Amino acid sequence: MSGVTLREKRIRMVAYYFVIPALLFFILLNAYPLITVVWDSFQLINMLNKALSGFAGLSNYVAVLQNENFQAALRHTFVWTLLSVAGEYVFGLITALALNQNIRCRALFRGIIIIPWVVPIVIAGMTWTWMLDPNYGIINYWLVKMGIIAQPYNWLGEMNTALYTVIFVNIWRSFPFYTISLLAGLQSVSKDILEAAAIDGAGVRVRFFQVVLPQLKSISLTIIFIHLIWTAINFDFIWVMTEGGPLYATETLPIQIFRYAMQTYNFGYASALASMMLGFMMTAFLLYYFMSVRKTNR
């Protein structure tokens, strides 16, 4: 008995030795920077005024919340996130259903559909910016030729269309991730169940909503939750295409954090806003985790 206990202790020690490097790696690259950001959010840190330093308390948070552009940036973040994720899911589901059919060149189409997702964000953003340019962009050229618009339109330069244009481009780039994930889920749906439903008189629509869609519930919730976080904290796509303009029309909270840190060099404000976003994301994650655990235990 003592031999078995000693052997178990040795196995546990070996396991600890394997875990320690990963734990140290996590602390250095994730935990320490996050703790530093939270700590800095309570400090006066302005690189343009080194004399202004010390403990700030909640003054950084108050200043961020009272910023005249904060509410607009918060609203833009919600619109950007919700519309992007909704559009990505709808287009991903439609293309997944199409690619799940027995069509010719199906393997080729499945390879082509992933191309937007593998294109780097900077390249995709710059390419679409050129294509949407009112002077030489091919998008405006096609729309004018087809008679949809009378003259070229500055899609990224007008306040009422800039945000929705960037959302459209983001949907174009990200929906293949949904396509691949949902396609894998569709292939796991039992054909016997679908055939039994068809024999019972269920039409295509009934089979989709009553049989197929419930089978995709788990994977749908997972990828939607992941993309809600990814999209909410996305910075580079909007910055490459509009830099938050025109006149802050596409400024989201990550863009505002960048302005605080890299343009006004007020790291206290930037850390405060980043900490608020971090707290929101952690709350959303915990809610999702506990809801998943509760469903699993039922």
C-alpha beads as a LAMMPS data file, in Angstrom:
LAMMPS data file: protein, C-alpha beads

298 atoms
297 bonds

1 atom types
1 bond types

-500.0 500.0 xlo xhi
-500.0 500.0 ylo yhi
-500.0 500.0 zlo zhi

Masses

1 110.0

Atoms # bond

1 1 1 0.000 0.000 0.000
2 1 1 2.843 2.350 0.899
3 1 1 4.498 1.501 -2.432
4 1 1 1.399 2.507 -4.346
5 1 1 1.130 5.725 -2.347
6 1 1 4.784 6.564 -3.012
7 1 1 4.294 5.870 -6.715
8 1 1 1.243 8.147 -6.827
9 1 1 3.245 10.887 -5.112
10 1 1 6.003 10.567 -7.691
11 1 1 3.478 10.741 -10.557
12 1 1 1.953 13.860 -9.041
13 1 1 5.360 15.474 -8.640
14 1 1 6.211 14.754 -12.267
15 1 1 2.855 16.240 -13.279
16 1 1 3.604 19.352 -11.229
17 1 1 7.005 19.707 -12.920
18 1 1 5.283 19.660 -16.317
19 1 1 2.628 22.161 -15.224
20 1 1 4.998 24.678 -13.595
21 1 1 6.586 25.936 -16.883
22 1 1 3.151 26.460 -18.407
23 1 1 1.998 28.235 -15.235
24 1 1 5.041 30.530 -15.258
25 1 1 4.478 31.226 -18.951
26 1 1 0.863 32.181 -18.226
27 1 1 1.851 34.437 -15.323
28 1 1 4.509 36.284 -17.319
29 1 1 2.516 36.765 -20.520
30 1 1 -1.050 37.083 -19.210
31 1 1 -1.569 37.428 -15.483
32 1 1 1.199 39.960 -14.804
33 1 1 0.199 42.376 -17.625
34 1 1 -3.466 42.168 -16.591
35 1 1 -2.648 42.890 -12.956
36 1 1 -0.395 45.764 -14.068
37 1 1 -3.199 47.283 -16.146
38 1 1 -5.637 47.109 -13.231
39 1 1 -3.038 48.646 -10.894
40 1 1 -2.236 51.445 -13.352
41 1 1 -5.927 52.266 -13.637
42 1 1 -5.755 53.630 -10.075
43 1 1 -2.595 55.656 -10.742
44 1 1 -1.907 59.032 -12.349
45 1 1 0.289 58.119 -15.314
46 1 1 0.711 60.742 -18.024
47 1 1 3.827 60.505 -20.174
48 1 1 3.478 64.172 -21.206
49 1 1 3.455 65.350 -17.613
50 1 1 5.743 63.272 -15.423
51 1 1 5.084 65.568 -12.469
52 1 1 1.498 64.353 -12.453
53 1 1 1.840 61.025 -10.651
54 1 1 0.581 59.193 -7.622
55 1 1 -2.521 57.393 -6.478
56 1 1 -5.632 58.495 -8.382
57 1 1 -8.294 56.383 -6.748
58 1 1 -11.376 56.283 -8.960
59 1 1 -10.665 59.599 -10.681
60 1 1 -9.442 57.877 -13.871
61 1 1 -12.677 55.909 -14.116
62 1 1 -14.755 59.038 -13.504
63 1 1 -12.842 60.973 -16.164
64 1 1 -13.271 58.169 -18.705
65 1 1 -17.010 57.889 -18.049
66 1 1 -17.416 61.663 -18.328
67 1 1 -15.577 61.876 -21.640
68 1 1 -17.858 63.399 -24.254
69 1 1 -17.140 60.558 -26.694
70 1 1 -17.547 57.674 -24.239
71 1 1 -21.270 57.048 -24.731
72 1 1 -20.936 57.193 -28.508
73 1 1 -17.975 54.786 -28.408
74 1 1 -19.933 52.435 -26.145
75 1 1 -22.909 52.543 -28.514
76 1 1 -20.659 51.949 -31.527
77 1 1 -19.072 48.987 -29.739
78 1 1 -22.467 47.354 -29.153
79 1 1 -23.629 48.001 -32.722
80 1 1 -20.318 46.799 -34.169
81 1 1 -20.316 43.649 -32.047
82 1 1 -23.956 42.602 -32.311
83 1 1 -24.417 43.282 -36.029
84 1 1 -21.084 41.673 -36.913
85 1 1 -21.758 38.487 -34.951
86 1 1 -25.369 38.257 -36.187
87 1 1 -24.314 38.733 -39.806
88 1 1 -21.454 36.275 -39.490
89 1 1 -23.732 33.613 -38.020
90 1 1 -26.459 34.048 -40.655
91 1 1 -24.047 33.965 -43.603
92 1 1 -22.057 31.160 -41.992
93 1 1 -25.180 29.050 -41.497
94 1 1 -26.413 29.663 -45.063
95 1 1 -23.070 28.753 -46.628
96 1 1 -22.672 25.744 -44.320
97 1 1 -26.076 24.431 -45.403
98 1 1 -25.143 24.981 -49.058
99 1 1 -21.773 23.255 -48.723
100 1 1 -23.387 20.336 -46.887
101 1 1 -25.410 19.476 -49.989
102 1 1 -24.259 16.890 -52.498
103 1 1 -23.136 19.287 -55.238
104 1 1 -20.400 19.160 -57.848
105 1 1 -16.989 20.589 -56.903
106 1 1 -18.046 20.638 -53.259
107 1 1 -14.475 20.139 -52.038
108 1 1 -13.301 23.064 -54.180
109 1 1 -15.987 25.375 -52.804
110 1 1 -15.136 24.330 -49.257
111 1 1 -11.536 25.337 -49.892
112 1 1 -12.438 28.650 -51.492
113 1 1 -14.853 29.688 -48.742
114 1 1 -12.059 29.810 -46.145
115 1 1 -9.962 32.341 -48.102
116 1 1 -11.401 35.523 -46.461
117 1 1 -10.677 34.111 -43.004
118 1 1 -6.998 33.390 -43.713
119 1 1 -6.343 36.802 -45.302
120 1 1 -4.505 39.007 -42.739
121 1 1 -6.685 41.750 -41.312
122 1 1 -4.385 44.560 -42.447
123 1 1 -4.340 43.303 -46.035
124 1 1 -8.106 42.754 -46.069
125 1 1 -8.789 46.180 -44.578
126 1 1 -6.496 48.036 -46.974
127 1 1 -7.836 46.135 -49.984
128 1 1 -11.440 46.961 -49.135
129 1 1 -10.483 50.580 -48.457
130 1 1 -9.077 50.827 -51.992
131 1 1 -12.090 49.032 -53.462
132 1 1 -14.500 51.420 -51.687
133 1 1 -12.611 54.584 -52.625
134 1 1 -14.979 57.087 -54.333
135 1 1 -12.346 58.128 -56.880
136 1 1 -10.931 54.857 -58.191
137 1 1 -12.664 52.100 -56.216
138 1 1 -14.102 49.234 -58.224
139 1 1 -17.141 48.915 -55.914
140 1 1 -18.388 52.381 -56.795
141 1 1 -17.584 51.753 -60.464
142 1 1 -19.758 48.607 -60.507
143 1 1 -22.614 50.245 -58.594
144 1 1 -22.671 53.203 -60.981
145 1 1 -22.512 50.950 -64.051
146 1 1 -25.420 48.842 -62.777
147 1 1 -27.452 51.969 -62.052
148 1 1 -27.731 51.305 -58.305
149 1 1 -26.201 54.703 -57.449
150 1 1 -26.002 57.814 -59.622
151 1 1 -22.440 58.763 -58.674
152 1 1 -19.555 57.371 -56.585
153 1 1 -20.193 57.445 -52.852
154 1 1 -17.660 57.789 -50.059
155 1 1 -18.803 54.800 -48.017
156 1 1 -16.056 55.143 -45.410
157 1 1 -16.065 58.935 -45.348
158 1 1 -19.704 59.591 -44.472
159 1 1 -20.842 59.388 -40.855
160 1 1 -24.090 57.567 -41.602
161 1 1 -22.466 54.708 -43.565
162 1 1 -18.897 54.359 -42.265
163 1 1 -19.650 52.050 -39.330
164 1 1 -22.029 49.819 -41.285
165 1 1 -19.538 49.563 -44.143
166 1 1 -16.812 48.358 -41.787
167 1 1 -19.306 45.913 -40.239
168 1 1 -20.079 44.522 -43.691
169 1 1 -16.386 44.022 -44.452
170 1 1 -15.856 42.379 -41.063
171 1 1 -18.751 39.984 -41.770
172 1 1 -17.181 39.137 -45.142
173 1 1 -13.904 38.264 -43.482
174 1 1 -15.193 36.363 -40.442
175 1 1 -18.194 34.345 -41.629
176 1 1 -16.026 31.466 -43.030
177 1 1 -15.091 30.574 -39.435
178 1 1 -18.794 30.007 -38.742
179 1 1 -19.146 28.132 -42.025
180 1 1 -16.459 25.596 -41.165
181 1 1 -17.660 25.165 -37.573
182 1 1 -21.337 24.800 -38.477
183 1 1 -20.511 22.523 -41.404
184 1 1 -18.792 20.156 -38.993
185 1 1 -21.901 20.261 -36.814
186 1 1 -24.203 19.589 -39.776
187 1 1 -22.194 16.516 -40.744
188 1 1 -22.779 15.084 -37.277
189 1 1 -26.577 15.313 -37.609
190 1 1 -27.983 11.819 -38.005
191 1 1 -29.399 11.206 -41.467
192 1 1 -31.672 8.531 -40.013
193 1 1 -33.424 11.131 -37.875
194 1 1 -33.882 13.411 -40.890
195 1 1 -35.258 10.553 -42.968
196 1 1 -37.631 9.532 -40.175
197 1 1 -38.865 13.128 -39.895
198 1 1 -39.386 13.260 -43.669
199 1 1 -41.356 10.004 -43.593
200 1 1 -43.539 11.455 -40.827
201 1 1 -44.437 14.302 -43.164
202 1 1 -42.117 17.019 -41.886
203 1 1 -41.212 19.508 -44.596
204 1 1 -37.819 21.098 -45.202
205 1 1 -38.556 24.053 -42.945
206 1 1 -39.850 21.874 -40.102
207 1 1 -36.865 19.525 -40.358
208 1 1 -34.479 22.484 -40.236
209 1 1 -36.017 24.222 -37.202
210 1 1 -37.085 21.114 -35.285
211 1 1 -34.226 18.703 -36.039
212 1 1 -31.159 20.389 -37.536
213 1 1 -31.025 23.676 -35.617
214 1 1 -31.369 22.081 -32.140
215 1 1 -28.445 19.800 -33.041
216 1 1 -26.352 22.913 -33.734
217 1 1 -27.281 24.662 -30.482
218 1 1 -24.123 23.745 -28.560
219 1 1 -21.634 24.676 -31.274
220 1 1 -23.640 27.798 -32.145
221 1 1 -23.548 29.115 -28.578
222 1 1 -19.824 28.418 -28.331
223 1 1 -18.749 30.195 -31.509
224 1 1 -21.152 33.088 -30.908
225 1 1 -19.808 33.633 -27.398
226 1 1 -16.202 33.474 -28.594
227 1 1 -16.862 35.921 -31.406
228 1 1 -18.733 38.325 -29.149
229 1 1 -15.522 38.719 -27.160
230 1 1 -13.226 38.752 -30.198
231 1 1 -15.324 41.364 -31.982
232 1 1 -15.868 43.605 -28.960
233 1 1 -12.120 43.927 -28.368
234 1 1 -11.221 44.128 -32.061
235 1 1 -9.066 47.148 -32.791
236 1 1 -7.017 46.620 -35.928
237 1 1 -9.819 46.168 -38.479
238 1 1 -11.550 49.473 -37.707
239 1 1 -8.260 51.312 -37.306
240 1 1 -6.927 50.142 -40.661
241 1 1 -10.074 51.230 -42.516
242 1 1 -11.221 54.410 -40.744
243 1 1 -9.007 55.087 -37.690
244 1 1 -12.236 55.671 -35.777
245 1 1 -13.457 58.400 -38.139
246 1 1 -15.009 60.280 -39.696
247 1 1 -15.585 62.529 -36.671
248 1 1 -15.512 59.529 -34.292
249 1 1 -18.337 57.827 -36.233
250 1 1 -16.606 54.438 -36.024
251 1 1 -14.784 54.904 -32.731
252 1 1 -15.261 51.930 -30.405
253 1 1 -13.922 51.398 -26.895
254 1 1 -10.690 49.672 -28.069
255 1 1 -10.059 52.631 -30.409
256 1 1 -10.615 54.976 -27.487
257 1 1 -8.138 53.007 -25.372
258 1 1 -5.587 53.373 -28.160
259 1 1 -6.170 57.138 -28.338
260 1 1 -5.667 57.495 -24.584
261 1 1 -2.478 55.427 -24.571
262 1 1 -0.756 56.254 -27.870
263 1 1 -2.040 59.728 -28.776
264 1 1 -2.577 61.569 -25.487
265 1 1 -0.169 59.254 -23.579
266 1 1 -2.492 59.090 -20.593
267 1 1 -1.943 55.506 -19.503
268 1 1 -4.063 55.985 -16.406
269 1 1 -7.166 56.659 -18.496
270 1 1 -6.277 53.886 -20.948
271 1 1 -5.818 51.384 -18.122
272 1 1 -9.101 52.433 -16.494
273 1 1 -11.091 51.893 -19.698
274 1 1 -9.264 48.629 -20.400
275 1 1 -10.020 47.436 -16.865
276 1 1 -13.711 48.199 -17.319
277 1 1 -13.764 46.190 -20.536
278 1 1 -11.856 43.387 -18.817
279 1 1 -14.379 43.323 -15.984
280 1 1 -17.268 43.165 -18.422
281 1 1 -15.663 40.316 -20.383
282 1 1 -14.916 38.343 -17.213
283 1 1 -18.492 38.801 -16.023
284 1 1 -19.839 37.589 -19.361
285 1 1 -17.492 34.590 -19.279
286 1 1 -18.500 33.620 -15.743
287 1 1 -22.185 33.876 -16.595
288 1 1 -21.680 31.704 -19.663
289 1 1 -19.614 29.192 -17.660
290 1 1 -22.134 28.826 -14.849
291 1 1 -25.003 28.540 -17.305
292 1 1 -23.114 25.787 -19.156
293 1 1 -22.343 23.938 -15.913
294 1 1 -25.985 24.184 -14.821
295 1 1 -27.206 22.761 -18.143
296 1 1 -24.629 19.949 -17.945
297 1 1 -25.687 18.962 -14.429
298 1 1 -29.369 18.783 -15.333

Bonds

1 1 1 2
2 1 2 3
3 1 3 4
4 1 4 5
5 1 5 6
6 1 6 7
7 1 7 8
8 1 8 9
9 1 9 10
10 1 10 11
11 1 11 12
12 1 12 13
13 1 13 14
14 1 14 15
15 1 15 16
16 1 16 17
17 1 17 18
18 1 18 19
19 1 19 20
20 1 20 21
21 1 21 22
22 1 22 23
23 1 23 24
24 1 24 25
25 1 25 26
26 1 26 27
27 1 27 28
28 1 28 29
29 1 29 30
30 1 30 31
31 1 31 32
32 1 32 33
33 1 33 34
34 1 34 35
35 1 35 36
36 1 36 37
37 1 37 38
38 1 38 39
39 1 39 40
40 1 40 41
41 1 41 42
42 1 42 43
43 1 43 44
44 1 44 45
45 1 45 46
46 1 46 47
47 1 47 48
48 1 48 49
49 1 49 50
50 1 50 51
51 1 51 52
52 1 52 53
53 1 53 54
54 1 54 55
55 1 55 56
56 1 56 57
57 1 57 58
58 1 58 59
59 1 59 60
60 1 60 61
61 1 61 62
62 1 62 63
63 1 63 64
64 1 64 65
65 1 65 66
66 1 66 67
67 1 67 68
68 1 68 69
69 1 69 70
70 1 70 71
71 1 71 72
72 1 72 73
73 1 73 74
74 1 74 75
75 1 75 76
76 1 76 77
77 1 77 78
78 1 78 79
79 1 79 80
80 1 80 81
81 1 81 82
82 1 82 83
83 1 83 84
84 1 84 85
85 1 85 86
86 1 86 87
87 1 87 88
88 1 88 89
89 1 89 90
90 1 90 91
91 1 91 92
92 1 92 93
93 1 93 94
94 1 94 95
95 1 95 96
96 1 96 97
97 1 97 98
98 1 98 99
99 1 99 100
100 1 100 101
101 1 101 102
102 1 102 103
103 1 103 104
104 1 104 105
105 1 105 106
106 1 106 107
107 1 107 108
108 1 108 109
109 1 109 110
110 1 110 111
111 1 111 112
112 1 112 113
113 1 113 114
114 1 114 115
115 1 115 116
116 1 116 117
117 1 117 118
118 1 118 119
119 1 119 120
120 1 120 121
121 1 121 122
122 1 122 123
123 1 123 124
124 1 124 125
125 1 125 126
126 1 126 127
127 1 127 128
128 1 128 129
129 1 129 130
130 1 130 131
131 1 131 132
132 1 132 133
133 1 133 134
134 1 134 135
135 1 135 136
136 1 136 137
137 1 137 138
138 1 138 139
139 1 139 140
140 1 140 141
141 1 141 142
142 1 142 143
143 1 143 144
144 1 144 145
145 1 145 146
146 1 146 147
147 1 147 148
148 1 148 149
149 1 149 150
150 1 150 151
151 1 151 152
152 1 152 153
153 1 153 154
154 1 154 155
155 1 155 156
156 1 156 157
157 1 157 158
158 1 158 159
159 1 159 160
160 1 160 161
161 1 161 162
162 1 162 163
163 1 163 164
164 1 164 165
165 1 165 166
166 1 166 167
167 1 167 168
168 1 168 169
169 1 169 170
170 1 170 171
171 1 171 172
172 1 172 173
173 1 173 174
174 1 174 175
175 1 175 176
176 1 176 177
177 1 177 178
178 1 178 179
179 1 179 180
180 1 180 181
181 1 181 182
182 1 182 183
183 1 183 184
184 1 184 185
185 1 185 186
186 1 186 187
187 1 187 188
188 1 188 189
189 1 189 190
190 1 190 191
191 1 191 192
192 1 192 193
193 1 193 194
194 1 194 195
195 1 195 196
196 1 196 197
197 1 197 198
198 1 198 199
199 1 199 200
200 1 200 201
201 1 201 202
202 1 202 203
203 1 203 204
204 1 204 205
205 1 205 206
206 1 206 207
207 1 207 208
208 1 208 209
209 1 209 210
210 1 210 211
211 1 211 212
212 1 212 213
213 1 213 214
214 1 214 215
215 1 215 216
216 1 216 217
217 1 217 218
218 1 218 219
219 1 219 220
220 1 220 221
221 1 221 222
222 1 222 223
223 1 223 224
224 1 224 225
225 1 225 226
226 1 226 227
227 1 227 228
228 1 228 229
229 1 229 230
230 1 230 231
231 1 231 232
232 1 232 233
233 1 233 234
234 1 234 235
235 1 235 236
236 1 236 237
237 1 237 238
238 1 238 239
239 1 239 240
240 1 240 241
241 1 241 242
242 1 242 243
243 1 243 244
244 1 244 245
245 1 245 246
246 1 246 247
247 1 247 248
248 1 248 249
249 1 249 250
250 1 250 251
251 1 251 252
252 1 252 253
253 1 253 254
254 1 254 255
255 1 255 256
256 1 256 257
257 1 257 258
258 1 258 259
259 1 259 260
260 1 260 261
261 1 261 262
262 1 262 263
263 1 263 264
264 1 264 265
265 1 265 266
266 1 266 267
267 1 267 268
268 1 268 269
269 1 269 270
270 1 270 271
271 1 271 272
272 1 272 273
273 1 273 274
274 1 274 275
275 1 275 276
276 1 276 277
277 1 277 278
278 1 278 279
279 1 279 280
280 1 280 281
281 1 281 282
282 1 282 283
283 1 283 284
284 1 284 285
285 1 285 286
286 1 286 287
287 1 287 288
288 1 288 289
289 1 289 290
290 1 290 291
291 1 291 292
292 1 292 293
293 1 293 294
294 1 294 295
295 1 295 296
296 1 296 297
297 1 297 298
